[in-house]
Amino acid sequence: MQTNGSNYDVIIVGAGPGGIFSAYELIKQKPNLKVAVFEAGHSLEKRRCPIDGDKVKSCIKCKTCAIMNGFGGAGAFSDGKYNITNDFGGTLYEHIGKQKAIELMKYVDEINLAYGGEGTKMYSTAGTKFKKLCLQNKLKLLDASVRHLGTDINYVVLANLYAELCKKVDFFFDTPIERLELLDDGYRVHYGSSYADCNRCIVSVGRSGSKWMQSVCEDLSIETKSNRVDIGVRVEIPAVIFSHLTDELYESKIVYRTEKFEDNVRTFCMNPYGIVVNENTNGIVTVNGHSYEDPEHQTENTNFALLVAKHFSEPFKDSNGYGESIARLSNMLGGGVIVQRFGDLVRGRRSNSTRIEEGLVTPTLAATPGDLSLVLPKRVLDGIIEMIYALDKIAPGTANDDTLLYGVEVKFYNMEVDIDDNLETKYKGLYIIGDGSGVTHSLSHASASGVHVARQITSNM
Ligand SMILES: Cc1cc2nc3c(=O)[nH]c(=O)nc-3n(C[C@H](O)[C@H](O)[C@H](O)COP(=O)(O)OP(=O)(O)OC[C@H]3O[C@@H](n4cnc5c(N)ncnc54)[C@H](O)[C@@H]3O)c2cc1C
């Protein structure tokens, strides 16, 4: 579709949760608004990762990654863990206040239920006995309520939302915006040889759009800062080892302070009865995980990440570059993701396929047996080993020899963009939201940021 000269009230760049919930709320508040969404990736039904475990076993680095890009954004095939909390998942509350942030997350949760998520379970840490057990073992359990939609129901919710939105919103898929231009009275987005204009622009390009976001900020002299990256591994164990925790809490966010370096190591993205998957960020293959609500798709394993946060100080500014280099090293040695038994890691030897096949844990991802100590910095590796032993006290068996560690898992943080409490840049009507702003790192915070900005825009019209 050509849009040269088309005028919209609002253009949204990116159709991840941030973009989707901006569009939803704009149309809800003002049904006659002219809204367009430009998305670099495919429409939902065309999103298909070519890895089938048979003909295509590992990442072939598609032009746009079906896992990260397209309607639904990075979250489309995620486990759909919708965390309602200010304790993690972003710092939206620093802009809009804690109460408002929780209200908006609950509002989005209600929409998810209305669009196909009804009947899914909400878990909560309130009143759990595990808080005490964790504290007794130098671990801290963070507070949260988590709705587990599951990869399958998450997809249904997205399909239903799209069916509703496309009646009123113009969607342009496979249309990456190349340039954002300031006009006297609005903004112009350029793609290919075409462009479209708008009065207000919401940029919600997520993690995969981080490099583009950086170039926009440079062009428009919007200040940014970037000083954090989280590095670690994905742990895979028999689900029964963690079932007392996952049955009650589904996802437990646990933090451990290491004795050696006083670094914080934390569990992240826990997938009971789930699978470990590849993730491709700008051509670098890292590891992630998800699980399904439907018992037919469940496995006998649980996986979760153990991550160590690395904060850098001046003069180093490229924290994501540091994380990328470590991930590249694992790709260089293993051709992709490396897997190692915990027992092999502590004995200082590379894993091989025979020892993995003979082990108690059947891997859910075909990764290259290797040696993570050749990839991860010592400080990170020591922290992970310490935490595995700490977790073994609340979930005996975590430190078994056959526990599988996949590496590397890197959590890249988008640079933080200079925006005000309304998530508006120094340019009136230009909003930067979701993970691309550096303010959010989760489905719930990203979605809530979209609702917040849509309400700002419509209330000022
Ligand atoms: C495998 C996986 C599992 C996850 N599981 C969970 C989970 O269970 N719970 C949770 O809270 N979070 C999870 N996350 C994180 C969550 O998906 C993100 O925090 C969330 O999607 C951020 O939403 P967003 O809208 O800000 O960005 P995104 O979802 O990244 O969407 C941004 C969109 O913008 C598009 N885009 C980028 N650049 C351009 C451009 N120049 N022009 C046009 N379009 C562009 C991209 O293609 C993308 O579709 C997971 C992430 C992954 C990768």
The ligand as an SDF file (V2000), in Angstrom:
LIG
                    3D

 53 58  0  0  0  0  0  0  0  0999 V2000
   11.4650  -15.5820   23.5170 C   0  0  0  0  0  0  0  0  0  0  0  0
   10.9920  -14.4460   24.4110 C   0  0  0  0  0  0  0  0  0  0  0  0
   10.1920  -14.7340   25.5190 C   0  0  0  0  0  0  0  0  0  0  0  0
    9.7270  -13.6990   26.3470 C   0  0  0  0  0  0  0  0  0  0  0  0
    8.9040  -14.0230   27.3920 N   0  0  0  0  0  0  0  0  0  0  0  0
    8.3600  -13.0480   28.1400 C   0  0  0  0  0  0  0  0  0  0  0  0
    7.4150  -13.3360   29.1590 C   0  0  0  0  0  0  0  0  0  0  0  0
    6.9900  -14.4870   29.3600 O   0  0  0  0  0  0  0  0  0  0  0  0
    6.9500  -12.3000   29.9250 N   0  0  0  0  0  0  0  0  0  0  0  0
    7.3520  -11.0170   29.7240 C   0  0  0  0  0  0  0  0  0  0  0  0
    6.9010  -10.1200   30.4470 O   0  0  0  0  0  0  0  0  0  0  0  0
    8.2350  -10.6990   28.7470 N   0  0  0  0  0  0  0  0  0  0  0  0
    8.7330  -11.6710   27.9450 C   0  0  0  0  0  0  0  0  0  0  0  0
    9.6150  -11.3550   26.9390 N   0  0  0  0  0  0  0  0  0  0  0  0
    9.9320   -9.9230   26.7290 C   0  0  0  0  0  0  0  0  0  0  0  0
    8.7450   -9.2500   26.0380 C   0  0  0  0  0  0  0  0  0  0  0  0
    8.4270   -9.9670   24.8700 O   0  0  0  0  0  0  0  0  0  0  0  0
    9.1120   -7.8020   25.7070 C   0  0  0  0  0  0  0  0  0  0  0  0
    9.4320   -7.1330   26.9010 O   0  0  0  0  0  0  0  0  0  0  0  0
    7.9470   -7.0850   25.0290 C   0  0  0  0  0  0  0  0  0  0  0  0
    7.5740   -7.7480   23.8570 O   0  0  0  0  0  0  0  0  0  0  0  0
    8.3200   -5.6260   24.7000 C   0  0  0  0  0  0  0  0  0  0  0  0
    7.2850   -5.0390   23.9650 O   0  0  0  0  0  0  0  0  0  0  0  0
    7.5870   -3.8150   22.9620 P   0  0  0  0  0  0  0  0  0  0  0  0
    6.3050   -3.5090   22.3000 O   0  0  0  0  0  0  0  0  0  0  0  0
    8.2660   -2.7490   23.7010 O   0  0  0  0  0  0  0  0  0  0  0  0
    8.6680   -4.3630   21.9210 O   0  0  0  0  0  0  0  0  0  0  0  0
    8.6640   -5.6300   20.9560 P   0  0  0  0  0  0  0  0  0  0  0  0
    7.7470   -6.6680   21.4560 O   0  0  0  0  0  0  0  0  0  0  0  0
   10.0740   -5.9870   20.7450 O   0  0  0  0  0  0  0  0  0  0  0  0
    8.0360   -5.0820   19.5990 O   0  0  0  0  0  0  0  0  0  0  0  0
    8.6840   -4.1370   18.8150 C   0  0  0  0  0  0  0  0  0  0  0  0
    8.2540   -4.3210   17.3720 C   0  0  0  0  0  0  0  0  0  0  0  0
    8.7940   -3.2280   16.6180 O   0  0  0  0  0  0  0  0  0  0  0  0
    9.2050   -3.7150   15.3580 C   0  0  0  0  0  0  0  0  0  0  0  0
   10.2270   -2.8060   14.8130 N   0  0  0  0  0  0  0  0  0  0  0  0
   11.5140   -2.6550   15.2080 C   0  0  0  0  0  0  0  0  0  0  0  0
   12.1180   -1.7070   14.4900 N   0  0  0  0  0  0  0  0  0  0  0  0
   11.1970   -1.2500   13.6040 C   0  0  0  0  0  0  0  0  0  0  0  0
   11.2160   -0.2610   12.5830 C   0  0  0  0  0  0  0  0  0  0  0  0
   12.3070    0.4610   12.3220 N   0  0  0  0  0  0  0  0  0  0  0  0
   10.0920   -0.0650   11.8620 N   0  0  0  0  0  0  0  0  0  0  0  0
    8.9580   -0.7890   12.0960 C   0  0  0  0  0  0  0  0  0  0  0  0
    8.8860   -1.7370   13.0620 N   0  0  0  0  0  0  0  0  0  0  0  0
    9.9910   -1.9560   13.8060 C   0  0  0  0  0  0  0  0  0  0  0  0
    9.7420   -5.1030   15.6350 C   0  0  0  0  0  0  0  0  0  0  0  0
    9.6820   -5.8850   14.4530 O   0  0  0  0  0  0  0  0  0  0  0  0
    8.8030   -5.6010   16.7300 C   0  0  0  0  0  0  0  0  0  0  0  0
    7.7460   -6.3660   16.2070 O   0  0  0  0  0  0  0  0  0  0  0  0
   10.1010  -12.3520   26.0910 C   0  0  0  0  0  0  0  0  0  0  0  0
   10.9210  -12.0630   24.9940 C   0  0  0  0  0  0  0  0  0  0  0  0
   11.3590  -13.0800   24.1460 C   0  0  0  0  0  0  0  0  0  0  0  0
   12.2080  -12.7430   22.9700 C   0  0  0  0  0  0  0  0  0  0  0  0
  1  2  1  0
  2  3  1  0
  2 52  2  0
  3  4  2  0
  4  5  1  0
  4 50  1  0
  5  6  2  0
  6  7  1  0
  6 13  1  0
  7  8  2  0
  7  9  1  0
  9 10  1  0
 10 11  2  0
 10 12  1  0
 12 13  2  0
 13 14  1  0
 14 15  1  0
 14 50  1  0
 15 16  1  0
 16 17  1  0
 16 18  1  0
 18 19  1  0
 18 20  1  0
 20 21  1  0
 20 22  1  0
 22 23  1  0
 23 24  1  0
 24 25  2  0
 24 26  1  0
 24 27  1  0
 27 28  1  0
 28 29  2  0
 28 30  1  0
 28 31  1  0
 31 32  1  0
 32 33  1  0
 33 34  1  0
 33 48  1  0
 34 35  1  0
 35 36  1  0
 35 46  1  0
 36 37  1  0
 36 45  1  0
 37 38  2  0
 38 39  1  0
 39 40  1  0
 39 45  2  0
 40 41  1  0
 40 42  2  0
 42 43  1  0
 43 44  2  0
 44 45  1  0
 46 47  1  0
 46 48  1  0
 48 49  1  0
 50 51  2  0
 51 52  1  0
 52 53  1  0
M  END
$$$$
